[in-house]
Amino acid sequence: MDPLRSTANGTPSDFVNLIPALRAFARTFHSDPTDADDLVQETLTKGLANLDKFEAGTRLKSWLFTIMRNAFYTRMKTYVREAPGALCCASTRPTGEATQEWTIRGKEVLAAIDRLPMSHRQVIILIGVLGVSYEETADICGCAIGTVKSRLNRARTGLLHDLGEHSTEAVIEPATRGFSQVDRRG
């Protein structure tokens, strides 16, 4: 049985099995891997500390994703309040561009995803990358399934527009074969 798809009972081994999914979801909030890992660690710490509040029979992954989202929002409120300095630092820019076309295109897609509004970025990562169902995504994001579908559609359209693609078949079919499986679920 796949521990990422099953209803876990909240044991420490269940937490360990969910770390890859938590890392992937954390990257929707932070492009810096160190910040994303810090968010995962904070999520796991809060999850373990509040394990008594986990309801048996519910999905541990959804519960931890919700903790992560709330921890991120709390961090952002603190960050905005403290305003440490310039958001764009020269030390974070790459020194040289990759030569392979696929690497460049991948960076363009990642940058386009990063430019999406937070709610759209969350939905496209949860559904498109992690394969989370519409229902579970709605639970994690705290909204209705129809809102999730709408955000996903707007995220896809925004990505196509941002990448300068005019034909949806040119990008969606070869690049997102996983979406066709997801669409049948919703």
Phi and psi restraints in degrees (value plus and minus 20) as a CYANA .aco file:
   2 ASP   PHI     -96.3   -56.3
   2 ASP   PSI      96.8   136.8
   3 PRO   PHI     -86.5   -46.5
   3 PRO   PSI     -41.0    -1.0
   4 LEU   PHI     -98.9   -58.9
   4 LEU   PSI     -39.9     0.1
   5 ARG   PHI    -125.5   -85.5
   5 ARG   PSI     -31.2     8.8
   6 SER   PHI    -111.1   -71.1
   6 SER   PSI     147.3   187.3
   7 THR   PHI    -104.5   -64.5
   7 THR   PSI      92.8   132.8
   8 ALA   PHI    -107.2   -67.2
   8 ALA   PSI     140.3   180.3
   9 ASN   PHI    -121.1   -81.1
   9 ASN   PSI     -14.7    25.3
  10 GLY   PHI      67.4   107.4
  10 GLY   PSI       7.2    47.2
  11 THR   PHI    -103.2   -63.2
  11 THR   PSI     139.8   179.8
  12 PRO   PHI     -76.8   -36.8
  12 PRO   PSI     -53.7   -13.7
  13 SER   PHI     -87.3   -47.3
  13 SER   PSI     -52.3   -12.3
  14 ASP   PHI     -84.1   -44.1
  14 ASP   PSI     -58.3   -18.3
  15 PHE   PHI     -84.1   -44.1
  15 PHE   PSI     -64.2   -24.2
  16 VAL   PHI     -82.8   -42.8
  16 VAL   PSI     -61.4   -21.4
  17 ASN   PHI     -84.1   -44.1
  17 ASN   PSI     -43.4    -3.4
  18 LEU   PHI    -111.9   -71.9
  18 LEU   PSI     -24.0    16.0
  19 ILE   PHI     -77.4   -37.4
  19 ILE   PSI     -64.8   -24.8
  20 PRO   PHI     -79.5   -39.5
  20 PRO   PSI     -61.4   -21.4
  21 ALA   PHI     -87.5   -47.5
  21 ALA   PSI     -58.6   -18.6
  22 LEU   PHI     -84.3   -44.3
  22 LEU   PSI     -60.6   -20.6
  23 ARG   PHI     -82.5   -42.5
  23 ARG   PSI     -64.1   -24.1
  24 ALA   PHI     -82.5   -42.5
  24 ALA   PSI     -62.3   -22.3
  25 PHE   PHI     -88.6   -48.6
  25 PHE   PSI     -56.4   -16.4
  26 ALA   PHI     -83.3   -43.3
  26 ALA   PSI     -50.2   -10.2
  27 ARG   PHI     -88.4   -48.4
  27 ARG   PSI     -36.7     3.3
  28 THR   PHI     -93.5   -53.5
  28 THR   PSI     -41.6    -1.6
  29 PHE   PHI    -114.8   -74.8
  29 PHE   PSI     -57.5   -17.5
  30 HIS   PHI    -148.7  -108.7
  30 HIS   PSI     108.4   148.4
  31 SER   PHI    -100.5   -60.5
  31 SER   PSI     -43.2    -3.2
  32 ASP   PHI    -100.2   -60.2
  32 ASP   PSI     100.9   140.9
  33 PRO   PHI     -78.2   -38.2
  33 PRO   PSI     -53.4   -13.4
  34 THR   PHI     -85.7   -45.7
  34 THR   PSI     -64.8   -24.8
  35 ASP   PHI     -84.6   -44.6
  35 ASP   PSI     -58.8   -18.8
  36 ALA   PHI     -83.6   -43.6
  36 ALA   PSI     -63.4   -23.4
  37 ASP   PHI     -85.1   -45.1
  37 ASP   PSI     -56.5   -16.5
  38 ASP   PHI     -82.1   -42.1
  38 ASP   PSI     -60.6   -20.6
  39 LEU   PHI     -85.4   -45.4
  39 LEU   PSI     -59.3   -19.3
  40 VAL   PHI     -82.7   -42.7
  40 VAL   PSI     -64.7   -24.7
  41 GLN   PHI     -82.6   -42.6
  41 GLN   PSI     -63.1   -23.1
  42 GLU   PHI     -82.7   -42.7
  42 GLU   PSI     -60.6   -20.6
  43 THR   PHI     -82.5   -42.5
  43 THR   PSI     -67.4   -27.4
  44 LEU   PHI     -83.6   -43.6
  44 LEU   PSI     -60.4   -20.4
  45 THR   PHI     -82.2   -42.2
  45 THR   PSI     -67.1   -27.1
  46 LYS   PHI     -85.9   -45.9
  46 LYS   PSI     -58.8   -18.8
  47 GLY   PHI     -82.3   -42.3
  47 GLY   PSI     -66.5   -26.5
  48 LEU   PHI     -86.7   -46.7
  48 LEU   PSI     -58.2   -18.2
  49 ALA   PHI     -86.8   -46.8
  49 ALA   PSI     -49.0    -9.0
  50 ASN   PHI    -131.1   -91.1
  50 ASN   PSI       5.6    45.6
  51 LEU   PHI     -79.1   -39.1
  51 LEU   PSI     -48.4    -8.4
  52 ASP   PHI     -86.4   -46.4
  52 ASP   PSI     -38.3     1.7
  53 LYS   PHI    -110.4   -70.4
  53 LYS   PSI     -28.1    11.9
  54 PHE   PHI     -92.5   -52.5
  54 PHE   PSI     109.2   149.2
  55 GLU   PHI    -108.8   -68.8
  55 GLU   PSI     102.5   142.5
  56 ALA   PHI     -80.2   -40.2
  56 ALA   PSI     121.2   161.2
  57 GLY   PHI      73.3   113.3
  57 GLY   PSI     -27.7    12.3
  58 THR   PHI    -121.2   -81.2
  58 THR   PSI     151.3   191.3
  59 ARG   PHI    -106.1   -66.1
  59 ARG   PSI     101.4   141.4
  60 LEU   PHI     -81.8   -41.8
  60 LEU   PSI     -58.9   -18.9
  61 LYS   PHI     -81.6   -41.6
  61 LYS   PSI     -65.0   -25.0
  62 SER   PHI     -83.2   -43.2
  62 SER   PSI     -61.1   -21.1
  63 TRP   PHI     -82.2   -42.2
  63 TRP   PSI     -65.1   -25.1
  64 LEU   PHI     -89.2   -49.2
  64 LEU   PSI     -57.2   -17.2
  65 PHE   PHI     -81.7   -41.7
  65 PHE   PSI     -59.3   -19.3
  66 THR   PHI     -86.0   -46.0
  66 THR   PSI     -61.9   -21.9
  67 ILE   PHI     -80.1   -40.1
  67 ILE   PSI     -62.5   -22.5
  68 MET   PHI     -83.2   -43.2
  68 MET   PSI     -66.4   -26.4
  69 ARG   PHI     -79.9   -39.9
  69 ARG   PSI     -65.0   -25.0
  70 ASN   PHI     -86.1   -46.1
  70 ASN   PSI     -58.8   -18.8
  71 ALA   PHI     -83.7   -43.7
  71 ALA   PSI     -60.0   -20.0
  72 PHE   PHI     -83.3   -43.3
  72 PHE   PSI     -66.2   -26.2
  73 TYR   PHI     -81.1   -41.1
  73 TYR   PSI     -59.1   -19.1
  74 THR   PHI     -83.6   -43.6
  74 THR   PSI     -63.8   -23.8
  75 ARG   PHI     -79.9   -39.9
  75 ARG   PSI     -63.2   -23.2
  76 MET   PHI     -85.5   -45.5
  76 MET   PSI     -59.0   -19.0
  77 LYS   PHI     -80.9   -40.9
  77 LYS   PSI     -62.3   -22.3
  78 THR   PHI     -86.1   -46.1
  78 THR   PSI     -63.5   -23.5
  79 TYR   PHI     -81.4   -41.4
  79 TYR   PSI     -66.3   -26.3
  80 VAL   PHI     -83.4   -43.4
  80 VAL   PSI     -60.1   -20.1
  81 ARG   PHI     -85.3   -45.3
  81 ARG   PSI     -59.3   -19.3
  82 GLU   PHI    -106.5   -66.5
  82 GLU   PSI     -45.5    -5.5
  83 ALA   PHI      17.8    57.8
  83 ALA   PSI      57.4    97.4
  84 PRO   PHI     -90.3   -50.3
  84 PRO   PSI     -39.9     0.1
  85 GLY   PHI     136.9   176.9
  85 GLY   PSI    -179.5  -139.5
  86 ALA   PHI     -85.2   -45.2
  86 ALA   PSI     117.4   157.4
  87 LEU   PHI     -94.7   -54.7
  87 LEU   PSI     -50.4   -10.4
  88 CYS   PHI    -122.6   -82.6
  88 CYS   PSI      88.2   128.2
  89 CYS   PHI    -129.9   -89.9
  89 CYS   PSI     115.8   155.8
  90 ALA   PHI     -81.8   -41.8
  90 ALA   PSI     -48.0    -8.0
  91 SER   PHI     -91.6   -51.6
  91 SER   PSI     -36.4     3.6
  92 THR   PHI    -111.1   -71.1
  92 THR   PSI     -28.3    11.7
  93 ARG   PHI     -99.5   -59.5
  93 ARG   PSI     122.4   162.4
  94 PRO   PHI     -87.7   -47.7
  94 PRO   PSI     128.0   168.0
  95 THR   PHI    -103.6   -63.6
  95 THR   PSI     -46.6    -6.6
  96 GLY   PHI    -167.7  -127.7
  96 GLY   PSI     125.7   165.7
  97 GLU   PHI    -101.5   -61.5
  97 GLU   PSI     129.4   169.4
  98 ALA   PHI     -90.1   -50.1
  98 ALA   PSI     131.6   171.6
  99 THR   PHI    -112.6   -72.6
  99 THR   PSI     -43.6    -3.6
 100 GLN   PHI     -95.6   -55.6
 100 GLN   PSI     115.2   155.2
 101 GLU   PHI     -80.6   -40.6
 101 GLU   PSI     -60.3   -20.3
 102 TRP   PHI     -87.1   -47.1
 102 TRP   PSI     -52.3   -12.3
 103 THR   PHI     -88.3   -48.3
 103 THR   PSI     -62.5   -22.5
 104 ILE   PHI     -83.7   -43.7
 104 ILE   PSI     -65.7   -25.7
 105 ARG   PHI     -83.0   -43.0
 105 ARG   PSI     -58.9   -18.9
 106 GLY   PHI     -81.5   -41.5
 106 GLY   PSI     -61.0   -21.0
 107 LYS   PHI     -86.1   -46.1
 107 LYS   PSI     -57.8   -17.8
 108 GLU   PHI     -82.9   -42.9
 108 GLU   PSI     -63.1   -23.1
 109 VAL   PHI     -85.2   -45.2
 109 VAL   PSI     -64.5   -24.5
 110 LEU   PHI     -81.1   -41.1
 110 LEU   PSI     -62.4   -22.4
 111 ALA   PHI     -84.4   -44.4
 111 ALA   PSI     -59.4   -19.4
 112 ALA   PHI     -84.6   -44.6
 112 ALA   PSI     -59.7   -19.7
 113 ILE   PHI     -84.5   -44.5
 113 ILE   PSI     -61.6   -21.6
 114 ASP   PHI     -83.8   -43.8
 114 ASP   PSI     -46.6    -6.6
 115 ARG   PHI    -102.6   -62.6
 115 ARG   PSI     -31.2     8.8
 116 LEU   PHI     -86.9   -46.9
 116 LEU   PSI     133.0   173.0
 117 PRO   PHI     -79.8   -39.8
 117 PRO   PSI     131.4   171.4
 118 MET   PHI     -71.8   -31.8
 118 MET   PSI     -64.9   -24.9
 119 SER   PHI     -85.0   -45.0
 119 SER   PSI     -56.4   -16.4
 120 HIS   PHI     -92.4   -52.4
 120 HIS   PSI     -60.1   -20.1
 121 ARG   PHI     -83.5   -43.5
 121 ARG   PSI     -62.8   -22.8
 122 GLN   PHI     -78.7   -38.7
 122 GLN   PSI     -68.2   -28.2
 123 VAL   PHI     -85.5   -45.5
 123 VAL   PSI     -63.3   -23.3
 124 ILE   PHI     -88.3   -48.3
 124 ILE   PSI     -54.0   -14.0
 125 ILE   PHI     -92.6   -52.6
 125 ILE   PSI     -66.5   -26.5
 126 LEU   PHI     -80.8   -40.8
 126 LEU   PSI     -69.7   -29.7
 127 ILE   PHI    -103.3   -63.3
 127 ILE   PSI     -69.2   -29.2
 128 GLY   PHI     -96.3   -56.3
 128 GLY   PSI     -56.8   -16.8
 129 VAL   PHI    -117.5   -77.5
 129 VAL   PSI     -68.9   -28.9
 130 LEU   PHI    -107.8   -67.8
 130 LEU   PSI     -34.0     6.0
 131 GLY   PHI      53.9    93.9
 131 GLY   PSI       4.8    44.8
 132 VAL   PHI     -93.3   -53.3
 132 VAL   PSI     123.5   163.5
 133 SER   PHI     -89.8   -49.8
 133 SER   PSI     142.8   182.8
 134 TYR   PHI     -80.7   -40.7
 134 TYR   PSI     -61.1   -21.1
 135 GLU   PHI     -82.8   -42.8
 135 GLU   PSI     -66.7   -26.7
 136 GLU   PHI     -87.8   -47.8
 136 GLU   PSI     -57.7   -17.7
 137 THR   PHI     -82.1   -42.1
 137 THR   PSI     -60.9   -20.9
 138 ALA   PHI     -81.7   -41.7
 138 ALA   PSI     -61.7   -21.7
 139 ASP   PHI     -82.9   -42.9
 139 ASP   PSI     -65.6   -25.6
 140 ILE   PHI     -83.9   -43.9
 140 ILE   PSI     -63.5   -23.5
 141 CYS   PHI    -104.2   -64.2
 141 CYS   PSI     -30.7     9.3
 142 GLY   PHI      49.9    89.9
 142 GLY   PSI      22.0    62.0
 143 CYS   PHI    -164.3  -124.3
 143 CYS   PSI     157.5   197.5
 144 ALA   PHI     -98.3   -58.3
 144 ALA   PSI     138.1   178.1
 145 ILE   PHI     -81.1   -41.1
 145 ILE   PSI     -59.2   -19.2
 146 GLY   PHI     -80.3   -40.3
 146 GLY   PSI     -57.3   -17.3
 147 THR   PHI     -85.5   -45.5
 147 THR   PSI     -59.8   -19.8
 148 VAL   PHI     -81.3   -41.3
 148 VAL   PSI     -66.3   -26.3
 149 LYS   PHI     -82.9   -42.9
 149 LYS   PSI     -60.5   -20.5
 150 SER   PHI     -84.5   -44.5
 150 SER   PSI     -64.6   -24.6
 151 ARG   PHI     -83.8   -43.8
 151 ARG   PSI     -59.3   -19.3
 152 LEU   PHI     -83.6   -43.6
 152 LEU   PSI     -64.3   -24.3
 153 ASN   PHI     -82.7   -42.7
 153 ASN   PSI     -64.7   -24.7
 154 ARG   PHI     -85.7   -45.7
 154 ARG   PSI     -56.3   -16.3
 155 ALA   PHI     -85.1   -45.1
 155 ALA   PSI     -65.2   -25.2
 156 ARG   PHI     -80.8   -40.8
 156 ARG   PSI     -67.8   -27.8
 157 THR   PHI     -81.5   -41.5
 157 THR   PSI     -62.6   -22.6
 158 GLY   PHI     -82.8   -42.8
 158 GLY   PSI     -60.4   -20.4
 159 LEU   PHI     -83.8   -43.8
 159 LEU   PSI     -65.4   -25.4
 160 LEU   PHI     -80.1   -40.1
 160 LEU   PSI     -65.1   -25.1
 161 HIS   PHI     -84.4   -44.4
 161 HIS   PSI     -65.9   -25.9
 162 ASP   PHI     -83.5   -43.5
 162 ASP   PSI     -54.0   -14.0
 163 LEU   PHI    -105.7   -65.7
 163 LEU   PSI     -21.6    18.4
 164 GLY   PHI      54.5    94.5
 164 GLY   PSI       4.2    44.2
 165 GLU   PHI    -113.8   -73.8
 165 GLU   PSI     112.6   152.6
 166 HIS   PHI    -123.5   -83.5
 166 HIS   PSI     -42.5    -2.5
 167 SER   PHI    -127.1   -87.1
 167 SER   PSI     100.6   140.6
 168 THR   PHI     -85.5   -45.5
 168 THR   PSI     -51.6   -11.6
 169 GLU   PHI     -86.7   -46.7
 169 GLU   PSI     -51.0   -11.0
 170 ALA   PHI     -85.8   -45.8
 170 ALA   PSI     -49.5    -9.5
 171 VAL   PHI    -130.1   -90.1
 171 VAL   PSI     -68.1   -28.1
 172 ILE   PHI     -87.7   -47.7
 172 ILE   PSI     -65.8   -25.8
 173 GLU   PHI     -79.3   -39.3
 173 GLU   PSI     -78.3   -38.3
 174 PRO   PHI     -93.6   -53.6
 174 PRO   PSI     -52.1   -12.1
 175 ALA   PHI    -107.2   -67.2
 175 ALA   PSI     -44.9    -4.9
 176 THR   PHI    -151.8  -111.8
 176 THR   PSI      33.8    73.8
 177 ARG   PHI     -78.4   -38.4
 177 ARG   PSI     -48.3    -8.3
 178 GLY   PHI     -84.2   -44.2
 178 GLY   PSI     -46.3    -6.3
 179 PHE   PHI     -85.6   -45.6
 179 PHE   PSI     -55.0   -15.0
 180 SER   PHI     -83.6   -43.6
 180 SER   PSI     -53.9   -13.9
 181 GLN   PHI     -90.6   -50.6
 181 GLN   PSI     -58.8   -18.8
 182 VAL   PHI     -87.2   -47.2
 182 VAL   PSI     -60.1   -20.1
 183 ASP   PHI     -79.9   -39.9
 183 ASP   PSI     -52.6   -12.6
 184 ARG   PHI     -91.3   -51.3
 184 ARG   PSI     -39.6     0.4
 185 ARG   PHI     -98.1   -58.1
 185 ARG   PSI     -53.3   -13.3
